[in-house]
Amino acid sequence: MTSDNRPDMLLSRLRSAEQTACDRLLAEQSEQRNWSGELSTSALSTATATMALHLYVQSGRAGDRADELGSLVRSGFEWLVDHQNDDGGWGDTTRSFSNISTTMLAHATLTAVTAVAAAGPNREVDRLSEVLAGSESYIERAGGVDAVLARYGTDRTFSVPILTHCALAGLVDWRRVIALPFELAALPPAFYKAVRLPVVSYALPALIAIGLVRFHSRRPRNPLSWCIRRLVRGRVLSVLESVQPEHGGFLEAAPLTSFVAMSLVGCGLADHSVTRRAIGFLADTVRADGSWPIDTNLATWVTTLSVQALGDRLPERDRGPVLDWLIGQQYREVHRYTKADPGGWAWTDLPGGVPDADDTAGAVLAVLAVSGDCGSGLDDGSAVSRSVEAGAGWLLSLQNRDGGWPTFCRGWGTLPFDRSSQDITAHVLRALMAWSASSAAAVERVEIPIRRGFEFLERCQRDDGAWVPLWFGNQHVADDENPVYGTSRVLAAWWAAGRQDEPSAVRGREWLARVQNVDGGWGGDADAPSSVEETALSVEALLGWGDGESKLPIGGKQVVGGVEWLMERVESGTWTKSRPIGFYFAKLWYFEKLYPLIFTVAALRRACLAGLFTEDSPSRDPLTET
C-alpha cells in the first residue's frame, strides 16, 4: 500500500480513482447508450466450431462456400495450435488452467482436421506432432473419457456432447457415448418436467441432435426403442427447427450451435435447414484471429450492471435512451424455445437469448434506477410501471417450493439450473424489494415470497458464514467454487432489506472480512490470488447500502485496505484486466471485459457515498493507519 495514509490524501485519491473508473465505464457505451462488453475468446468454442465447419466441408454439401469455410477451419486449427498450454492441455480461455473437457475437444478437432490444416501456410508436421503428443499425454494423465463423465456427474448436458464430438473425430467408441432419449422432445413441453430430461432446460437442441447422431451411429439393442426413435425422427427435427433463431445460433453460443451442426452432419443431414443456418451463424461470429467467444455478447446483463454501478453518475441525457433500450429487450410473448411466459429478460439483445431469473432481476433493478421511480410511486400504468410489474410477476412465478429461485425454468428436474441457487435468489429478492418500495400494489404480493426467499438463504448459509454461488466460479479455489462472490451477492440482499444486523448477515460479513488477503485484496476464497472483481465486490458488500453515517462495525479496516488496493490498481492502470470466472456451476469458464470496470465503479462509488476517509469514517480507526 502507499505510504501516505493521511485521510485528506486518501480522500483525494478515492475521488480521483472513482472519477477515472466512471469515465472509463461511460466510454464503453454504444451509440444507443447501452453496453455490449466483450467476452473472452474460448478454446472450447473454437474447437467445437472448427470441428463443425470441418465436418460440413468434408460432407461435400458446402457448395460455393467450401473455400470460405475451409479457410475458417484452417484459421481455427492454427489458433488452437498456437494457444496450447505448457502442460499440453487447453483451458476454456487464454487465461484458464487446462481441463480435461476442453483438451479432449481441442485434441479431437486437431486430429480430425490435421490433413486439411497441414496443407495450409506455415504449418510443419513436426510442430503438429508435438502438439498432439502433448495433448495425448495430458488426456492420459487426466483420465480421458472417465474423467469427463465424472466431471459432470448425472448431468449429461456437457459430457455427452463432448464425447459425441470425440466420437465424430474417431477417437471415442460410440459405445462410450450415452444415448440421449431424444424421442422425449416429441412430447408437449408441459411433460418435460414429468419425464425428468437428463439435460438442463435450455439444452433441448443438443438433446435432439446428439440423440439423433448417437441413434444413427449405434443402433439400440431394444427393437421397441429402435422403432419408437425411428418413428419420431421427423417430429423431433421439426421441433429442433421450430426453436432455432432466424440467424441460426442457439443461445448465441458457438458450442451449443456447433454440437447441433456437427451431429446433424454426422447423421447425414448436412443439407437440413437447421444445419445450414447453424453453419451460417458460426461463419458470421468468428473473430479476426480465427477464434470464437463462448457467447456473442452479454449486452443486457452488462447494461443492467453498469446502470446500477453508476447510479447518479449516469448522465441525464443517457437515461431516456438506456431506459427505452432496456424495456425494449423484455420478452412480450411466450418464448418459442423454453416456452417461458412473457415478462422476463435474457442476457443479450440478440435473438438467441432466453429469459432467466438473474438477468430479469438485474433488468428490474436497472429500469427502476434509471427511471428515477424507485420509492416515488409506480402505480400510474406507464410503460415503466407495466414493464417492472411484468418482470416482477415473471420472477414470482419462478420461485421454487424451497423458497429460492432457479435460473431458467421452475422445476424441470434436479439438475443445477433447475435447483434454487443462492446468488440468483439474493438478486431476485433485491428486485422484488425495489418493486415493493416503488408500488403500493406490490407490497402484499411480495411479502410472503420475500420471507421465504430469505429463509432459503438462511438455510443455505455455510457453518462458517459464507454462501456459494451457482454461476461464478474461481479456478484457484477447491471445487472451482467462489464463496467470496456468493457471500458478497447474498449480503447485498440483506443490506437492501435493512436486515444487515441480523445473525446471518453479521456472520456473512465476518467471514468476508476474515478471508481478505494480506495484500488488501480478495480472491475467490481465503488465500486465493486477489482480483479486481472479487476485491470490488467484497468492498461493496462490507460497505453496504449505508450513507455517510455508517461506522461499519464489521470489516471497517478491511474496507479501507480493499479500497486502497483498488485505488492502486486504478492509478497504475492494471485494474482493467479481467480474470477467468466460471459459469454453468463452475464447469465452463469465460471472462468479460467490463466486469472489472463495473465492479470497481460500484465499489469506489459506494466508498464515496459512505464518506470513507472523512473524519468520522472507519479510516480513523488506528488499526488502519499503520
Secondary structure, 3 states (H helix, E strand, C coil): CCCCCCHHHHHHHHHHHHHHHHHHHHHCECCCCCECCCECEEHHHHHHHHHHHHHHHHCCCCHHHHHHHHHHHHHHHHHHHHCCCCCCCCCCECCCCCCHHHHHHHHHHHHHHHHHHHCCCCCCHHHHHHHHHHHHHHHHHHCHHHHHHHHHCCCHHHHHHHHHHHHHCCCCCHHHCCCCCHHHHHCCHHHHHHHCCCCCHHHHHHHHHHHHHHHHHCCCCCHHHHHHHHHHHHHHHHHHHHHCCCCCCHHHCHHHHHHHHHHHHHCCCCCCHHHHHHHHHHHHHCCCCCCEECCCCCHHHHHHHHHHHHHHHCCHHHHHHHHHHHHHCCCCCCCCCCCCCCCCECCCCCCCCCCEHHHHHHHHHHHHHHHCCCCCCCCCCCHHHHHHHHHHHHHHHHCCCCCCECCCCCCCCCCCCCCCEHHHHHHHHHHHHHHHHHCHHHHHHHHHHHHHHHHHHHHHCCCCCCCCCCCCECCCCHHHCCHHHHHHHHHHHHHHCCCCCCHHHHHHHHHHHHCCCCCCCECCCCCCCCEHHHHHHHHHHHHCCCCCCCCCCCCHHHHHHHHHHHHHHHHHCCCCCCCCEEECCCCEEECECCHHHHHHHHHHHHHHHCCCCCCCCHHHCHHHCC
